[in-house]
Amino acid sequence: MLLKTLINTNELKTLLGQENVIVLDCRFYLTDHSKGKLEYDNGHIPSAIFVDVHHELAAPETELTGRHPLIGEAVFSKQLSKWGIDSSSQVVVYDDMGGAIAARAWWMLAQQGINVRVLNGGFPAWLRRGFRVSLDSNSTISTDYEFEVSFPWAVDEQAVVENIEIGQFQLVDARASDRFNGKNETIDPVAGHIPGAINRPFSDNLDIEGCFKPAEQLHVEWQDWLSGNSDDYVYYCGSGITACHNVLALNYAGIEARQVYVGSWSQWAKRMQRDSSS
């Protein structure tokens, strides 16, 4: 079954102010973790709640994880309640990177059966339309509703290790082609990609304005890469964030996709580094 994916700026403007509509601002910058909140304070979509991607959509990094491991299930359940989300909520998530960051929130919320969509074009598209921007710091009244959180679409490191031997699924890397090819690696300790992976940069899902290409075009483009069913593919990136963008794009294009190796290259690179030193 295909997932709900995108909402445009006009649709969101109509929804604002309606009961149980929750907007999450997911702006995040890997090299400056404080910048997202600063950008939010400088202006955001009215009623939007700021989400700290590094702390509210991820657990702390350890020596054995990637940069953005999944947050604990009980902790995330409490976070959803804090944002005021319940089973009847309509949630819209956005960023300023074409959905590259917001897609992580979308992927995590969708697994809980939440009605969630990504704002196509994000905050830049909202600004281009000349729609109102707010400076208010927003919060919702916490709900007593408790989700039984689980992440059935998350693939762990051991499954990826075993896959190299048995070839159960095809890995698809969402990073830019230079990093996939082991060039210009400035983030992780080892350059390259997981053996057997193919490369489809998430940026290829977008047009020059940072909006998603038409669904029909994406369907044709992705069909050139994919030949099996959704369980035959697992998506990864640097730290389990932008991989979700490929999952989002595929569902928008009418192709089922779910699975993400959350540890991604940042975890795999640590594994390679340990192996080389032993």
C-alpha positions as CSV (number, residue, x, y, z in Angstrom):
1,M,0.0,0.0,0.0
2,L,1.3,3.4,-0.9
3,L,1.9,6.0,1.8
4,K,0.6,9.6,1.8
5,T,3.5,11.8,0.8
6,L,3.2,15.5,-0.2
7,I,1.1,18.6,0.4
8,N,1.5,21.8,-1.5
9,T,1.6,25.3,0.0
10,N,-2.0,26.2,-1.0
11,E,-3.3,23.1,0.6
12,L,-1.4,23.8,3.8
13,K,-2.6,27.4,3.9
14,T,-6.2,26.1,3.8
15,L,-5.5,23.6,6.6
16,L,-3.9,26.1,9.0
17,G,-6.1,26.9,11.9
18,Q,-8.2,23.8,11.6
19,E,-8.6,21.5,14.6
20,N,-5.8,19.0,15.2
21,V,-3.6,20.2,12.3
22,I,0.0,20.1,13.5
23,V,2.9,21.6,11.6
24,L,6.5,20.6,12.4
25,D,9.5,22.7,11.4
26,C,12.4,20.3,10.8
27,R,15.1,22.6,9.6
28,F,18.5,21.1,10.5
29,Y,22.1,21.7,9.4
30,L,24.7,19.0,10.0
31,T,27.6,21.4,10.5
32,D,25.7,23.7,12.9
33,H,23.2,22.1,15.2
34,S,22.0,25.4,16.6
35,K,21.2,27.0,13.3
36,G,17.8,25.3,12.8
37,K,16.3,26.9,15.9
38,L,17.8,30.3,14.9
39,E,16.2,30.0,11.5
40,Y,12.9,29.1,13.1
41,D,13.1,32.1,15.4
42,N,13.8,34.3,12.4
43,G,10.5,33.2,10.8
44,H,8.4,30.1,10.3
45,I,5.1,28.9,9.0
46,P,2.3,30.1,11.4
47,S,1.6,27.6,14.2
48,A,4.7,25.5,13.3
49,I,6.5,23.8,16.2
50,F,10.3,23.6,16.0
51,V,11.7,20.0,16.0
52,D,15.2,19.4,17.1
53,V,16.1,16.7,14.6
54,H,19.4,15.9,16.3
55,H,17.7,15.2,19.7
56,E,14.0,14.6,19.1
57,L,14.2,12.4,16.0
58,A,17.4,10.6,16.9
59,A,19.2,9.1,19.9
60,P,22.7,10.0,21.0
61,E,25.5,8.7,18.7
62,T,27.7,6.0,20.2
63,E,30.9,4.3,19.0
64,L,28.8,1.5,17.5
65,T,26.0,3.5,15.9
66,G,25.6,5.9,13.0
67,R,25.3,9.6,13.6
68,H,21.5,9.5,14.0
69,P,20.3,6.3,15.5
70,L,16.6,5.8,16.1
71,I,15.2,7.3,19.3
72,G,13.9,4.8,21.8
73,E,10.3,3.7,21.2
74,A,9.0,4.8,24.6
75,V,10.8,8.2,24.3
76,F,9.4,8.8,20.9
77,S,5.9,8.0,22.1
78,K,6.2,10.7,24.7
79,Q,7.6,13.1,22.1
80,L,4.5,12.6,19.9
81,S,2.3,13.3,22.9
82,K,4.3,16.4,23.7
83,W,3.7,17.7,20.1
84,G,0.0,17.1,20.6
85,I,-0.3,14.3,18.1
86,D,-3.0,11.7,18.4
87,S,-4.7,9.2,16.1
88,S,-6.8,11.9,14.5
89,S,-4.1,14.5,13.8
90,Q,-3.1,15.8,10.4
91,V,0.6,16.4,10.5
92,V,2.7,18.4,8.0
93,V,6.4,18.5,8.2
94,Y,8.8,20.8,6.3
95,D,12.4,22.0,6.0
96,D,14.3,24.2,3.6
97,M,16.2,21.5,1.8
98,G,13.6,20.0,-0.5
99,G,12.3,17.6,2.1
100,A,15.7,16.0,2.7
101,I,15.4,16.5,6.5
102,A,11.6,16.5,6.9
103,A,11.5,13.1,5.2
104,R,13.0,11.5,8.3
105,A,10.2,12.8,10.5
106,W,7.7,11.7,7.8
107,W,9.2,8.2,7.8
108,M,9.2,7.9,11.5
109,L,5.6,9.2,12.0
110,A,4.2,7.2,9.1
111,Q,5.2,3.9,10.7
112,Q,3.0,4.8,13.6
113,G,-0.1,5.1,11.3
114,I,-0.1,8.9,11.6
115,N,-1.6,11.0,8.8
116,V,1.6,12.9,7.8
117,R,2.7,14.7,4.7
118,V,5.8,16.7,3.6
119,L,5.4,20.2,2.4
120,N,6.5,20.1,-1.2
121,G,9.2,22.8,-1.6
122,G,9.3,23.4,2.1
123,F,9.8,26.9,3.6
124,P,11.3,28.4,0.5
125,A,8.1,27.5,-1.5
126,W,6.0,29.1,1.3
127,L,8.1,32.3,1.0
128,R,7.8,32.4,-2.8
129,R,4.0,32.4,-2.5
130,G,4.2,35.4,-0.2
131,F,2.3,33.7,2.6
132,R,2.4,35.0,6.1
133,V,5.4,34.1,8.3
134,S,5.3,34.0,12.1
135,L,7.9,34.9,14.7
136,D,5.9,33.4,17.6
137,S,7.3,30.4,19.5
138,N,4.6,27.8,19.2
139,S,3.8,24.7,21.3
140,T,0.7,22.6,21.5
141,I,-1.2,21.2,24.5
142,S,0.2,17.8,25.1
143,T,-2.2,15.0,24.5
144,D,-2.9,12.0,26.8
145,Y,-2.9,9.8,23.7
146,E,-0.1,7.3,23.7
147,F,1.2,5.6,20.6
148,E,2.6,2.1,20.8
149,V,5.6,3.1,18.8
150,S,7.5,0.6,16.7
151,F,9.9,1.0,13.7
152,P,9.2,-2.1,11.5
153,W,10.8,-0.5,8.5
154,A,14.2,0.0,10.1
155,V,16.9,-2.3,9.0
156,D,19.9,-2.9,11.3
157,E,23.6,-3.4,10.7
158,Q,23.5,-7.2,11.2
159,A,20.9,-7.5,8.4
160,V,23.2,-5.6,6.1
161,V,26.2,-7.7,7.1
162,E,24.2,-10.9,6.3
163,N,22.9,-9.4,3.1
164,I,26.4,-9.2,1.6
165,E,26.6,-13.0,1.9
166,I,23.1,-13.9,0.9
167,G,22.0,-11.0,-1.4
168,Q,18.5,-10.8,0.0
169,F,18.0,-7.1,-0.9
170,Q,19.6,-4.4,-3.0
171,L,21.0,-1.4,-1.1
172,V,20.4,2.0,-2.6
173,D,22.6,4.9,-1.5
174,A,21.1,8.4,-1.4
175,R,24.3,10.4,-1.0
176,A,25.9,12.5,-3.7
177,S,27.8,10.5,-6.3
178,D,31.2,11.9,-5.3
179,R,30.8,10.6,-1.7
180,F,29.4,7.3,-3.0
181,N,32.5,7.0,-5.2
182,G,34.8,7.7,-2.2
183,K,35.7,11.3,-3.2
184,N,35.4,14.5,-1.1
185,E,34.6,12.6,2.1
186,T,34.7,15.2,4.8
187,I,32.2,13.7,7.3
188,D,32.9,10.1,7.9
189,P,36.3,8.4,8.8
190,V,36.3,6.1,5.8
191,A,35.3,6.9,2.2
192,G,33.3,4.8,-0.2
193,H,30.1,2.8,-0.1
194,I,28.7,-0.5,1.2
195,P,29.6,-3.4,-1.1
196,G,27.0,-4.1,-3.7
197,A,25.1,-0.8,-3.3
198,I,23.8,1.3,-6.2
199,N,23.7,5.1,-6.1
200,R,20.6,7.3,-6.6
201,P,21.3,10.7,-5.0
202,F,18.2,12.1,-3.3
203,S,18.8,15.4,-5.0
204,D,17.8,13.7,-8.3
205,N,14.2,13.6,-7.0
206,L,14.0,17.4,-7.1
207,D,13.7,20.2,-9.6
208,I,15.7,23.4,-9.7
209,E,13.4,25.1,-7.2
210,G,13.7,22.3,-4.6
211,C,10.3,20.8,-5.3
212,F,9.7,17.2,-6.3
213,K,9.7,16.4,-9.9
214,P,6.3,15.3,-11.3
215,A,5.3,11.9,-10.0
216,E,5.1,10.5,-13.5
217,Q,8.7,11.6,-14.3
218,L,10.0,10.1,-11.0
219,H,8.2,6.8,-11.8
220,V,10.0,6.5,-15.1
221,E,13.3,7.5,-13.6
222,W,13.1,5.1,-10.7
223,Q,11.9,2.2,-12.9
224,D,15.2,2.4,-14.6
225,W,16.8,1.4,-11.2
226,L,14.3,-1.0,-9.7
227,S,13.1,-4.3,-11.0
228,G,11.7,-6.1,-7.9
229,N,9.2,-5.5,-5.2
230,S,9.5,-3.2,-2.2
231,D,11.1,-5.8,0.1
232,D,13.9,-6.2,-2.4
233,Y,15.4,-2.8,-1.6
234,V,16.8,-1.1,1.4
235,Y,17.7,2.6,1.3
236,Y,20.6,4.3,3.1
237,C,22.6,7.5,3.1
238,G,25.1,9.1,5.5
239,S,23.2,8.8,8.7
240,G,19.7,7.6,8.0
241,I,18.2,11.0,7.2
242,T,18.2,11.6,3.4
243,A,17.6,7.9,2.7
244,C,14.0,8.6,3.8
245,H,13.8,11.1,0.9
246,N,14.2,8.3,-1.6
247,V,11.4,6.3,0.2
248,L,9.2,9.4,0.1
249,A,9.9,10.0,-3.6
250,L,9.1,6.4,-4.5
251,N,5.8,6.4,-2.7
252,Y,5.0,9.8,-4.4
253,A,5.9,8.2,-7.7
254,G,3.5,5.3,-7.1
255,I,6.2,2.7,-6.2
256,E,6.1,1.1,-2.8
257,A,9.1,1.6,-0.6
258,R,9.6,1.3,3.2
259,Q,13.0,0.0,4.4
260,V,15.9,2.2,5.6
261,Y,19.2,1.1,7.0
262,V,19.3,3.8,9.7
263,G,22.9,3.3,10.7
264,S,23.8,4.0,7.1
265,W,27.4,4.8,5.9
266,S,28.3,6.6,9.2
267,Q,27.8,3.3,11.0
268,W,29.4,1.1,8.3
269,A,32.4,3.4,8.1
270,K,33.0,2.8,11.8
271,R,32.8,-0.9,11.2
272,M,35.4,-0.7,8.5
273,Q,37.6,1.4,10.7
274,R,37.4,-1.2,13.5
275,D,38.1,-4.0,11.1
276,S,41.2,-2.3,9.7
277,S,42.7,-1.7,13.1
278,S,42.1,-5.2,14.5
